[in-house]
């Protein structure tokens, strides 16, 4: 897969295409790109990306808070700093999260995450990592990197500590992904291996340059790439076709520490709407879904729990049960008496 053009790359591209007499057009283009409102083309075959501010977050983090006008909410030990949002500090038994308040109804999108994981722990003495979410429920603390278990949606995990001691082929930190319809539990003891869609090693701790992760969802095709080498190039990590994600879910990120710890920081989250052409056949195939799933991967079906009975409903059930019981007893007595009368007539 071709690497995305970095700012220096598309500057050179546009500078070659535009002549000196088009200086005014260049100025307008730069203003649009700088504001994040104009489109930008990043790959051949993929048209344009539009930054969606209601689902994005960057310094100075003015949209973070608890008021009704805030676009992002903090949870747990997460705190806003001047240069980053710290989900968890390098301390034991902490958990924190950052959640978007606005549900996302885009069909095709790309989420770019600028993050940093660092701490005092040496080799295999740090943990536990962070997760990026696109899920039905938000602000639900739990054991899966600070979020609830049996979630509904997509989870992408940057796992920094190996819990499964016997495995040898996997090098940590490790990035993996999971799609859940609410029926599966994340297996901590096996580092999520039974339910993962794929993964790759990602050495992201204590680096002196920026680290990025991108989650791209286009035509039910999930792609996860990373830029963690300081080369300003995307490197493939996970690619899964046939991923069906409903619209209207929430973006978020969370982290947790246990006996081991790290600083888990988020510098920015940028969501882009992707404009993608579809054939009429693809339009039929890519209709909205209401429950997450992956083609050729069997997820246990969810059985909806029965709603609890109200007091009136319970009273009516008991009342009619008693009436039916009394009615049955009366009918039984009548039939028994008729049977006795018939028996007596036989003897006379």
N, C-alpha and C positions, 0 to 999 in steps of 0.2 A: 504494500500500500504506500502510495506516495506520501511523503511528509508534508504537513501543512506549511504554507509559506509564512515565515515570520515577518514582522514589520519591515525589516531591512530588505527582505526578498520582494514583497509586493511593491515597495518604494522603487526599487530598481526596475521592476516590470513596468510600472506606470510611467516612470521617467523616460524610458525608451520609447514608449508609445506616444507620448504627448510632446508636441513641439514647443518652441519658446513662445509662440504666439498664443498658446493655450494656457498661459500662466494663470489667468483668472479661473479657468476650469479646475486647474490643479489646486488652487487655493480653496475652492468650494469643496472639492473632494476631501481634502485634508480636514477641513472643518467638520464635514459629515462623519468621517472616520473617528476623529477625535472626540466627537460628542457621543459616539456609540449609537446614533440613530440611523445612519446610512448603511446601505448594504455593502458587504465585502465578499468577493469571490475567493475561495480558498483552494478549491481543487477543480480540475477539469472533470466534467460529468456531474458535478454538484454545483448548483447555481449560486445562490446568495445566502448569506447568514445575516440575520437581524438581531441585534442585542435587545433582549427583553428586560428592561430595568426593573419591572415588578418582581422578577425572579432572580435578580442579580444583586451582588453585594461587593462593595469595595471601599477602600479608605475614602473618607474619614468615618465610615460606618454610621451615618446619620439615620438610616432606616431601621436601626436595631433598638428595641425597647419593649415596653409592656403596654403602651398606649394603643388605642384603637386605630390610630393612623400608622403605626409601625408595620413595616413589611416583613420583619424578621423578629422572632422571639428567642430569647435565651432560656435554657433550662439547666438546673443543677448547679454545678460549679463553674459553668462557662462564664467568661467575663470579657468585656470589651477593653482592649488596650489601644494605644495610639497607632501601632503598626500592624496589628493582627487581632484576631479573636481567639482567645485561648480556651479550648474546650475542656482540657484538664491540665493542671500543673504537674510538675514532676514530684508528685506526692502519692502515697499509697491510698487506695480505697476512695478514689474520686471518680465522678462521672459528670459529663456535661454534654449539652446538645445545642444546636442552632437550627431553627425551623422557619421555613417560609410560610407566611400566613395566607398566601394567595394560591389557590389550586391551579395547576397547569393544564390547559386544554389544547396544547399544541400537538399536532400529529407527528411531526418530525422535529427533532431538537438535538442540540449538542450542549453539554454542560462541561465547562472548563473549571477545574479546581486547582487553585494555587495554595499549597499547604507546606507545612514544615513540621517534622518530628525530630525532637532532639532531647537530650538529657544526660545525666551523669552516669547512668548504668553502662557497664561494660558488656562484652559479648554474652548474649542470651540472659542478661540480667536487666531487662527493660521490658515494658509492655504497657498496654496490650495492643494498641493500634487505634485506628479510627475507621468509620464507615460513612459512606455517602448513600443517601436514601432517596427513592422515589416511591412513596407508599400511600396507602389509603388513609392511614391514621398518622397523626403528628403529636409531638409532645407526650409520648408514652414511654417513660423510663423503664429499662429492663436490662437483662443480662447480655444481650447481643450487642457488644460494643456501645453500651449505654442506651440501647433501644429495646423495645418489647420483642419477645420471642413470638413465633408464629405470626409474623407480620404479613401483610398483603401488599405485594408489589415487588420492587427491585432493590437489592442491597449489594453494594460494592464495598469490599472489605480490604483495608490495608493492614494486614495482620503482622505484627512485629515479633510475636513470641510463639515458638512451637510448643504446643501442649502435648502432641503425640510424640513420645520419646523414641519409639521404635522406628519411626520412618527416617529414612536416610536420603531419599532421592530429592526431597524438597528443601530448598535453601530459603531461609527467612531473612528479612521481611518478604511477605508474599501477598500479591493482590489476587483476589478471587471475586466471583460474582454468584448471586443466587436469586432465582425468581421463586416466589412463594405465593400460594393462594390462601394462606392462613392455616394450612393443615400440617406444615412441616416445622420441625424444631431444628434450630442451628446446633450442630454437634460440636461443643467446645473441645471435648476430649480428643476429637479427631480433626480439629481445626477446620470444620465445615466441609470436609472432603466428601461425605456421602451425598450432599445436595448441591455441590458447586457445579457451575456451567463450564468452568475453565479457570485458568490462572497462570501466573508467571512470577518469577522472582523479581523483586524491586528493591534494590539497596538504597533506601531513602533516609536513613538516620544520620544525624550529625553531619550533614553536607553543608559546604560553604557557598553553594549556589542554589538558585531557585529550583523547586520541584513542582511538577504539574501532572495532573491526571485529567484525561478527557473521556467523557462518556457520550457516545454518539448513538442515537436511535433513529434510524431511517428505514422506512418501508419494512418494518418489523425485523430489522437487522440490527443487532446490538454489537457495537464495537467499542472496545476500551483500549486506549493508548496512554503512553506516559512519556514525559520529557524529564528525565531524572539524571542525565549525564552532563548537564551544562552545555550541550551542543545546540540547543534551540531547535531540536528535531523531535518529531513524534516517533515513538517506537511501539510496534504492535504488542498487545498483551493478550486480549481475549476477542474472539470474533464468533458470534453465534447467530445463525439465521433462525427465522421462525419464532421470534420472541413476541408475544402478544401482551401489550401493556395497555390497560384502560387509560382514558383521559380523565382529568380532574383529580389526580393525586398530588401529593405535596413533596417538594424537595427539602432535604435536610441533611445534616451531618452530625455525628455524635462520636463520643469516645469514652473509654473507661480504663481505669487502672485498678490493680488488685494489690497483691504483695509486691509486685514490680510496677514501675511507673516510668513516665516520660512526659515531656511537654508536647501536647498535640495542638498545633496552631493552624488556623485557617486565615490566609491573607485575602483571598478573594474567591467568589463564586460568580461565574458569568454564564448565563444561559442564552443561547442563540436559537432563534427560530430558523429552520431550514426550509427553503422553498424547493420542492421536489415535484417534478412532473410525473404523473401517473397515467398509464393507459386505462381505457375503460375496463379491461379485464382486471387490472390491479385495483381499481376503485372498488370492484365487487369483492375482491379477495381481502382488501384491507379495511373492511367495515369495522366500526367500533366494537370492542369487546367489553365485557363487564367483570371479567375475572382474569387475573394474570395466568399465563400458561406458556409453554414452550413446545413447539412441534416436535414430535418423536420423543417426548419425555413425559411419562405418565406421572401426574401429580395426584395424590389421593383426593377424592371428591369431598367437598365440605358439605356437611349436613347442618342445615340451619337449626339452631336450638329453638325449641318451642317457647313461645312467650309465656311468662308466669300468669296464672289465673288471677283475675281480680276477685275481690270479696263477693261481689254480686254473682259472678259466674260460679264460684265455689258453692255459694248458698243454693243456687238453682240446681246445680248438679246433685247436691245432697238431698234437697227437697224432692226432686223428681225421682231420685233413687228410692227414697222412702215410700213415695206414692206407688211406684211400680211394685215394690216389695209387698205392700199391703194389698194391692190389687191382685197380685199373684197368689197371695195366701187365701184371699176370699174366693177366687176362682177355684183354687185347689180344694177348699172346704166344700164348695157347692158340688164339685165333681165327685168328691168322696162320699157325700151324703146320697147323691143319686146312685152311686155304685152300691151303697149299703141297701137302699130301698129295692133295687133290682135283685140283690142277693136274697132278701127276705121273701120276695114274691116267688122265687124259684122253689122255696121250701114249702110253700102252701099249695 
